[in-house]
Amino acid sequence: MAIAAYLVWKRRNNSIIYSTARIIYIVQLLLNFSWSIVFFGLHGVLPAHAIILFLWISIVLNIIYFARMSKIAAWLLVPYLLWVSLLAY
């Protein structure tokens, strides 16, 4: 994830695509962090499942927007998407 973000950051500009990609990346990081707290810390299975659904959606959006800036960055997020898919299952 960090390498993918770095590749996109290297190509940063003032475009709406970069701004949107950055926001989506931050949102998915926050969702990832909150999922761990809710699932492992609070033992909230149902709320954690709701969070992971939004996390999965944000990762897909992240891949789409990263692909517009760097195909390699987008492909680097695919294993993360697969891992979150397994966790959601």
Summary of the structure (lengths in Angstrom):
residues: 89
radius of gyration: 13.5
end to end distance: 21.4
largest distance: 41.4
contacts: 253
relative contact order: 0.18
helix: 87%
strand: 0%
